[in-house]
Amino acid sequence: MRTPRSTYRLQIRPEFDLFAAARLVPYLQQLGVDWVYLSPILTSEPGSDHGYDVTDFTTVDPARGGAAGLQALSEAAHAAGMGVLVDIVPNHMGVATPANNRWWWSLLAEGRGSRYAEAFDVDWDAGGGRIRLPVLGDGPDELDQLELVRDAGTGAELRYYDHRFPVAAGTADDGAGAREVHDRQHYELVNWRRADAELNYRRFFGVNSLAGVRVEVPWVFEESHAEIKRWFDERLVDGLRIDHPDGLADPAGYLERLHELTGGAYVLVEKILEPGEQLPERWRCQGTTGYDALADVDRLFTDEAGCRTLTDAAQLMPYRQMIHGTKRMIADGLLHSEVQRLTRLVPASAGLDRGTAADALAELLACFPVYRSYLPDGAGYLAEAAVAARIYRPDLAPAIAALLPLLDPIHHGSGAEPGGLTELAVRFQQTSGMVMAKGVEDTAFYRYTRLTSLNEVGADPSHCALEPFALHAALIRRQQERPLAMTALSTHDTKRSEDTRARISVLSEMPQDWIGTLRQLEDAAPLGDRPLADLLWQALAGAWPLDAERAHAYALKAAREAGDSTRWTDPDEDFEKRLASAVDAACGDTEANRILAELAARLQQAGWTNSLSAKLVQLAMPGVPDVYQGTEFWDHSLVDPDNRRPVDFEARREALARLDADAGTGAIPGIDAGAAAKMLVVSRALRLRRDRPELFTGYEAVAVRGQAADHVFGFDRGGAVVLATRLPLGLEHGGGWHDTAVVLPAGSWRDELTGQAFAGGHQAVSGIFAQLPVALLAREDA
């Protein structure tokens, strides 16, 4: 199996297609990248800028360069000695435009008689034999807007504004009108608000336009992966990233089939692990895409004492209590149709009426401590959820006791064997992850706002800081257990980019200053929603400077996701006007703008130190480091689509060329807005990992001694020593490094960043960090 030493994630889209990616290969090679890592490239909805709404599993998207573009990129990468990793989407398909998805079009036209009926996860009985499509508006009788279009060449269609739907053969031949013909179809067009409670097909989370695919069916797997198989048969691609395995009925079985199809290629899963959770050992993959690594690294650069002060000031409800409430809200609201589907699967022999069964299932989902179990793996999580549910809702204890044998028949003696789970047990596992994602990532993360750099996918915001000892222990385990798992700091899904979070984390070192500044900002531009104001001003300070358009887009999305003062489905116009006024004040010639700009200036230098330190730790720690497109420069992005903006690669090429031209002259870039310092750290770390892999085969902590020892984090990978500064404001307030020294292993060492030479033994940190707050020492006598 070929494995990467590093990856570089590119967002492939019509504006930056596979041919453009192929032309970028020389720059990536010069940067030090080992593998190119591509966002989904199969044919997706026209205009999609992310590619996760695949409409055709059998073709590389022509708008993204098509098969020829993939061939060009593969040839360019392989000629440069680089591999290719591709993101694939097995869980769902894009169905926003039925005519673009022949599987879905067939399903709508032929219903249960369609060959593709087995491919989609539809509860036909719940819809009276029809699939409900939530597309109608809020008018009094929207079905009157239907138009029946007869075409001798293509057959009849029903049209609702820009939406097109097929007409089943023989149902429009008698002169009937559009509404009557609609009533004869295998689908029913319904008001969009009915989706949450009445939808009868599985979605990706709460997205109606992404329909779940039953990839566990052998022929569905084969046909949806035939093009992927070609990539490996023709050696175009070297590895895969699997999107959202938690949505699959049988992730372990899927990965086993994928292992066979690819010939045992390198595979990563986009799996979110809660603190302490491990991937099931039987999964055929090399690890996760790195959200867990991101959470650990970020917490090295937050101050525990400062977090406690911020917690007291924020006056938020306890995090566990909050997420129980938000998850229950999702189970009763956005994903109630999924709970209803589970309820229909509860057998009469359980002795539960429908209402009680639905209530108990929703409570178990709200109490589930991780995204999902993978029976027989993770059965203990269901038991844990049952205990919590009995505490929150003692009245449901009998119902919960009745449900447990049905949800986990393997461990409750009901006779089912692994692989022979009931549909209820399988579907509950698929549903718990949906509730967690929507209730936590997309709701609670916008409400629990004491220090928002901690509110990241794969992280627990109630866990504030990680002491060096704890991170060393985690990295030793990573080296022993998952040395080929990915590490990341920014992705296309992060709610704040690495540099935005690095700057926000500085607030934990100046909590009283921040509390006073927040009060001033609230007075200058009042919102009337303290948690959201906390989140908004942290975001703007972290991403500063940013234009008004970006700020407005983020603020509105954040407010509606939080769902306290306004909602996507029920916007509060008065509140949103106040929100817009606050953002206008932040970006205009106002007192709020002055306060915000001064705050950002106070955070800037320490934020840059955090950024360089976190980046070097991530690039050199055990695992396969990924660099998200463009983040070799400072990148102060916010949640998508802000973090998917076009990248100026020409500026990055020029900056790297200047750095290389200055190599050996002793000129070290300053830590300023020019971002050359970050380019230096990224390029030198990537090159060392690629060119001298023998230096990255182990992990040992580097001993630190002296007055400011807590402000250094260091480790030795087996010939490459990383030293990074942490908590820079505290270091400054303490008067600097004083007598602090690190104990280098025996030998001769050269800093790849500055060219300085050091001998083994005690070395003063003040000398090592004389020019930069980080060091990457390579053993010269290896």
Buried (B, 14 or more C-beta within 10 A) or exposed (E): EEBBBBBBBBBBBBEBBBBBBBEBBEBBBBBBBBBBBBBBBBBBBBEBBBBBBBBBBBBBBEBBBBBEBBBBBBEBBBEBEBBBBBBBBBBBBBBBBBBBBEBBBBBBBBBEEBEBBBBBBBBBEBBEEBBBBBBBEEEEEBBEBBEBBEEEEEBBBBBBEEBBBBBBEEBBEEEBEBBBBBEBBBBBBBBBEBBBBBBBBBBBBBBBBBBBBBBBBEEBBEBBBEBBBBBBEEEBBBBBBBBBBBBBBBBBBBBBBBBEBBEEBBBBBBBBBBEEBEBBEEBBBBBBBBBBBBBBBBBBBBBEEBBBBBBEBBEBEEBEEBBBBBBBBBBBBBBBBBBBBBBBBBEEEBEBEEEBBBBBBBBBBBBBBBBBBBBBBBBEBBBBBBEBBBEBBEEBBBBBEBBBBBBBBBBBEEEBEEEEBBEBBBBBBBBBBBBBBBBBBBBBBBBBBBBBBBBBBBBBBBBBBBBBEEBBEBBBEBBEEBBBBBBBBBBBBBBBBBBBBBBBBBBBBBBEBBBEBBEBBBEBBBBEBBBBBBBBBBBBBBBBEBEEEBBBBBBBBBBBBBBBBBBEEEEBEEBBEBBBBBBBBBBEEBEBBEBBBEBBEBBBBBBBBBBBBBBBBBBBBBBBBBBBBBBBBBBBBBBBEBBBBEBEBEEBBEBBEBBEEBEEEEEBBEBEEBBBBBBBBBBBBBBBBBEBEEBBEBBBBBEBEBEBBBBBBBBBBBBBBBBBBBBBBBBBEBEBBBEBBBEBBEBBBBBBBBBBEBEBEEBBBBEBBEBBBBBBBBBEEE
